[in-house]
Amino acid sequence: MKPVLVLYASTHGHTARIATRIAETLERAGVPSEVRRAGPETDPVPADYAAVVVGASIHAGHHQREIVSWARRHATSLGTVPSALFSVSLSAADDTDEARATTRKYIDDFVEATGWTPRRTISLAGSLQYREYDFFTRLLIRMMMRRGGHPTDSSQDYEFTDWDAVERFGRQVAELLPAAAAAS
Ligand SMILES: Cc1cc2nc3c(=O)[nH]c(=O)nc-3n(C[C@H](O)[C@H](O)[C@H](O)COP(=O)(O)O)c2cc1C
């Protein structure tokens, strides 16, 4: 059986952790998987995999450029395998209609920019990693968080991710595979 590719972009490491958890969930469902980070030296071909999961996080309203351009380049091939997209942001931590519209737009923008329509999509809440930010990023994020009524104590990190939702998403990806669907 070909593995499932979990390809991600991550600026501060949280999306990498989510990608790893999705791969672990797939493995537990009996589906081999390969986690790779998008970048100039990484150019996997979707058709070499049983399915593809793409993940990226939002910074200043946009997903990382390297993964958008990978998905755009491979949009045709991506359309031939089961595929899924997860988008990580802090907006996804807010339970408001406005935040839901924002996270929906992040995914719509990804689809529009790449020409690839994933079969499954999910917006996942990320984390605030104050301790990893440089001085100016910390200042900027604290200002943004204060405006939104979110934590501003930069001596610690804050995680908002619903890990049960991450694992559910991993199982949904496993169900996209014909063999897994037939076995279940
Ligand atoms: C400089 C910066 C800008 C960000 N901009 C946004 C944003 O515009 N919208 C949003 O919902 N989250 C925003 N976030 C939150 C990130 O999406 C969140 O921290 C995510 O967990 C980062 O994942 P990563 O560690 O994989 O990069 C921003 C975070 C940073 C550090």
The ligand as an SDF file (V2000), in Angstrom:
LIG
                    3D

 31 33  0  0  0  0  0  0  0  0999 V2000
    3.3740   36.9290   13.4260 C   0  0  0  0  0  0  0  0  0  0  0  0
    2.1110   36.1230   13.5550 C   0  0  0  0  0  0  0  0  0  0  0  0
    0.9930   36.4920   12.8150 C   0  0  0  0  0  0  0  0  0  0  0  0
   -0.2010   35.7670   12.9360 C   0  0  0  0  0  0  0  0  0  0  0  0
   -1.2870   36.1490   12.1890 N   0  0  0  0  0  0  0  0  0  0  0  0
   -2.4540   35.4930   12.3510 C   0  0  0  0  0  0  0  0  0  0  0  0
   -3.6130   35.9180   11.6260 C   0  0  0  0  0  0  0  0  0  0  0  0
   -3.5810   36.8310   10.8080 O   0  0  0  0  0  0  0  0  0  0  0  0
   -4.7720   35.2590   11.8470 N   0  0  0  0  0  0  0  0  0  0  0  0
   -4.8680   34.2050   12.7350 C   0  0  0  0  0  0  0  0  0  0  0  0
   -5.9560   33.6670   12.9120 O   0  0  0  0  0  0  0  0  0  0  0  0
   -3.7740   33.7680   13.4100 N   0  0  0  0  0  0  0  0  0  0  0  0
   -2.5850   34.3820   13.2380 C   0  0  0  0  0  0  0  0  0  0  0  0
   -1.4750   33.9540   13.9150 N   0  0  0  0  0  0  0  0  0  0  0  0
   -1.5540   32.7620   14.7820 C   0  0  0  0  0  0  0  0  0  0  0  0
   -0.9130   31.5200   14.1600 C   0  0  0  0  0  0  0  0  0  0  0  0
   -1.6780   31.0440   13.0620 O   0  0  0  0  0  0  0  0  0  0  0  0
   -0.8040   30.4320   15.2520 C   0  0  0  0  0  0  0  0  0  0  0  0
    0.0930   30.8950   16.2380 O   0  0  0  0  0  0  0  0  0  0  0  0
   -0.3500   29.0820   14.7440 C   0  0  0  0  0  0  0  0  0  0  0  0
   -0.4160   28.1580   15.8110 O   0  0  0  0  0  0  0  0  0  0  0  0
    1.0610   29.1200   14.1770 C   0  0  0  0  0  0  0  0  0  0  0  0
    1.4210   27.8590   13.7140 O   0  0  0  0  0  0  0  0  0  0  0  0
    2.9360   27.4620   13.4080 P   0  0  0  0  0  0  0  0  0  0  0  0
    3.6250   27.3380   14.7650 O   0  0  0  0  0  0  0  0  0  0  0  0
    2.8540   26.1670   12.7080 O   0  0  0  0  0  0  0  0  0  0  0  0
    3.5080   28.5400   12.5720 O   0  0  0  0  0  0  0  0  0  0  0  0
   -0.2780   34.6480   13.8180 C   0  0  0  0  0  0  0  0  0  0  0  0
    0.8570   34.2760   14.5580 C   0  0  0  0  0  0  0  0  0  0  0  0
    2.0500   34.9980   14.4340 C   0  0  0  0  0  0  0  0  0  0  0  0
    3.2390   34.5970   15.2490 C   0  0  0  0  0  0  0  0  0  0  0  0
  1  2  1  0
  2  3  1  0
  2 30  2  0
  3  4  2  0
  4  5  1  0
  4 28  1  0
  5  6  2  0
  6  7  1  0
  6 13  1  0
  7  8  2  0
  7  9  1  0
  9 10  1  0
 10 11  2  0
 10 12  1  0
 12 13  2  0
 13 14  1  0
 14 15  1  0
 14 28  1  0
 15 16  1  0
 16 17  1  0
 16 18  1  0
 18 19  1  0
 18 20  1  0
 20 21  1  0
 20 22  1  0
 22 23  1  0
 23 24  1  0
 24 25  2  0
 24 26  1  0
 24 27  1  0
 28 29  2  0
 29 30  1  0
 30 31  1  0
M  END
$$$$
